[in-house]
Amino acid sequence: MACEEEGHPKLQFPLDSESYQIIDEIGAGVSAVVYKAECVPMNSIVVAIKAIDLDQSKADFDNIRRESNNMSLLSHHNILNAHCSFTVDRRLWVVMPFMSGGSLQSIISSSFPDGLSEQCIAIVLKETLNALSYLHIQGHLHRDIKAGNILMDSIGCVKLADFGFSASTYELSSGHESCSSTSSSPLVITDESGTPYWMAPEVIHSNTGYSFKADIWSFGITALELAHGRPPLSYLPPSKSLIMKITKRFTFPDSENNSKKGKTKNFSKAFKDMVASCLDQDPGKRPSAEKLLKHSFFKSCKGLDFLVEHVLHGLPSVEERFRVSKILREGVDVGVDYEDVDGESGSQLVKHRRISGWNFNEDAFELDPVFTSESKDDPIGKQVRFGGETIIPVKAGDSDGSANPGGSNLNLPEAESSLISSPGGVGEGVNDGSHGEEESGIERIAGNESGVDSTFNAETVVGYLMTLKKSLDDQMQKVTYMISLLGGEVINREDQLVQLIEKLRLELEHERQKNFELEMQLEMLRMQTSGPSNTDENN
Ligand SMILES: Nc1ncnc2c1ncn2[C@@H]1O[C@H](COP(=O)(O)OP(=O)(O)OP(=O)(O)O)[C@@H](O)[C@H]1O
């Protein structure tokens, strides 16, 4: 099984929308919709068309066009080249080969919610690295490496797609932006410069410019995404998380820690090491794509057949997956009310905390936020400082904070995080470290009440629990709605009781009926037995 080789003769695709027959919608991005279509004049060959709304997209149209022209000159079997592009009203249509497996993001979200196996990840990442290495050697950055931009076809070929945000380093260095990691003229980061969760810290802070190594960071995040089924911090809303990561407050709900705690998959040392090298805070220490390809993690990589068997086999079609995901998106928005969380009005459920960045936690195989500790008026900050050792354990070896210049490197267990995220600062204040390790979060609250924590307040806890209950009720409603949308039936407790009462009533009715009949029969018998004597008497 082999993917299409470089140097394949290019076909001339028509540049008018009438030549294409839309078959189905197969994806939707931030400002684009992706269709499966047929190119009628070309033997109805199946293609994918990405229709980018130029009014919604903040990307500069000339840049996109220039970039797609540049990219059409690239040729590599792991890079998805567009067949052609043209405008249709206020949309840019990018016609490209149809990759029947769709993106790795759509594959994991539909069929591998907890991530792919390490063997499959190795194959996907190796193929992606081939593309990245080629791009970098050609002097291009991709700038939007993520599972959503890695596509697979029916024979397991993996291709890196979507150069909408990528930029030629040559163009940048000769233009107004800089790519040099040492440049003094910073790259201006806008919402279209990649996707926040996958962005390297130096790109977010934008004070050192964008280099090839930022693609390597995103590659490391993509590895985590394939391993866990989602990128780190993905419970935060994408655009807001970017802002929050830089200047504002970061929220740390329990769910993230619970999921971390509950299912810890075992990953090999080689895999962890490879990802850790990509997620080094210092871009200069991250390996190049070429060097990464030589990493031991990729040594005994299996062939594409393995992907076909273990990923594509039995997978619903890309259009089917999109249909389901659309229903789910429209039906429910279960989880945090982001507006509330972010808004100054504030949610009752979470406490906000400032972060200065994040560190890769090799044990948890996750990114851990690095909380700032300088904010003196921040009660939670106080908690970190005062209770750092007991309430919030610092990663082994980091207890002096030396390995963690931005603040404490936190890996919050379930109970602790629920204390931190409670309103009114449950568990705030000084913890003198006298509580045993076996104590639960609740016990700690009780312990704090006995003198250590003067801020403990039962009313606050009740308030917190009430808010939590309300949130659970809301989620219950949304899930019920979603199930009914999908044709399922959910019977709530009240209806269940009504049904039970009705059943009992019917049973009672039935019993009464039976009793009545028996009584009637008895009466008849009585009449029969007493009948003759009566007759005799009458006679
Ligand atoms: N060439 C293609 N062949 C098959 N499916 C595709 C193709 N291009 C995109 N898709 C499908 O469409 C979905 C959306 O693609 P798109 O590039 O808009 O998404 P995205 O990269 O996740 O979003 P964005 O780039 O806007 O953040 C993909 O997840 C993929 O499943």
The ligand as an SDF file (V2000), in Angstrom:
LIG
                    3D

 31 33  0  0  0  0  0  0  0  0999 V2000
   -9.9820   17.0710    1.8570 N   0  0  0  0  0  0  0  0  0  0  0  0
  -10.8340   16.5870    2.7440 C   0  0  0  0  0  0  0  0  0  0  0  0
  -11.3390   15.3560    2.5780 N   0  0  0  0  0  0  0  0  0  0  0  0
  -12.2190   14.8510    3.4850 C   0  0  0  0  0  0  0  0  0  0  0  0
  -12.6370   15.5030    4.5680 N   0  0  0  0  0  0  0  0  0  0  0  0
  -12.1540   16.7300    4.7820 C   0  0  0  0  0  0  0  0  0  0  0  0
  -11.2410   17.3460    3.8880 C   0  0  0  0  0  0  0  0  0  0  0  0
  -10.9460   18.5600    4.3610 N   0  0  0  0  0  0  0  0  0  0  0  0
  -11.6400   18.7060    5.5050 C   0  0  0  0  0  0  0  0  0  0  0  0
  -12.3760   17.6130    5.7570 N   0  0  0  0  0  0  0  0  0  0  0  0
  -13.2710   17.3770    6.8950 C   0  0  0  0  0  0  0  0  0  0  0  0
  -13.8560   18.6040    7.2570 O   0  0  0  0  0  0  0  0  0  0  0  0
  -13.5920   18.8870    8.6220 C   0  0  0  0  0  0  0  0  0  0  0  0
  -13.4470   20.3860    8.7950 C   0  0  0  0  0  0  0  0  0  0  0  0
  -12.3350   20.8220    8.0560 O   0  0  0  0  0  0  0  0  0  0  0  0
  -11.6810   22.2230    8.3440 P   0  0  0  0  0  0  0  0  0  0  0  0
  -10.3850   22.2850    7.6270 O   0  0  0  0  0  0  0  0  0  0  0  0
  -12.6530   23.3060    8.1040 O   0  0  0  0  0  0  0  0  0  0  0  0
  -11.5840   22.0280    9.9010 O   0  0  0  0  0  0  0  0  0  0  0  0
  -10.6310   22.4330   10.9940 P   0  0  0  0  0  0  0  0  0  0  0  0
   -9.2230   22.4370   10.4920 O   0  0  0  0  0  0  0  0  0  0  0  0
  -10.9800   21.5450   12.1430 O   0  0  0  0  0  0  0  0  0  0  0  0
  -11.1510   23.8890   11.3040 O   0  0  0  0  0  0  0  0  0  0  0  0
  -10.3600   25.2300   11.2480 P   0  0  0  0  0  0  0  0  0  0  0  0
   -9.2110   25.0200   10.3110 O   0  0  0  0  0  0  0  0  0  0  0  0
  -11.3540   26.2040   10.7530 O   0  0  0  0  0  0  0  0  0  0  0  0
   -9.9560   25.4310   12.6430 O   0  0  0  0  0  0  0  0  0  0  0  0
  -12.3480   18.0870    8.9640 C   0  0  0  0  0  0  0  0  0  0  0  0
  -12.3200   17.7680   10.3400 O   0  0  0  0  0  0  0  0  0  0  0  0
  -12.4690   16.8700    8.0850 C   0  0  0  0  0  0  0  0  0  0  0  0
  -13.1580   15.8170    8.7270 O   0  0  0  0  0  0  0  0  0  0  0  0
  1  2  1  0
  2  3  1  0
  2  7  2  0
  3  4  2  0
  4  5  1  0
  5  6  2  0
  6  7  1  0
  6 10  1  0
  7  8  1  0
  8  9  2  0
  9 10  1  0
 10 11  1  0
 11 12  1  0
 11 30  1  0
 12 13  1  0
 13 14  1  0
 13 28  1  0
 14 15  1  0
 15 16  1  0
 16 17  2  0
 16 18  1  0
 16 19  1  0
 19 20  1  0
 20 21  2  0
 20 22  1  0
 20 23  1  0
 23 24  1  0
 24 25  2  0
 24 26  1  0
 24 27  1  0
 28 29  1  0
 28 30  1  0
 30 31  1  0
M  END
$$$$
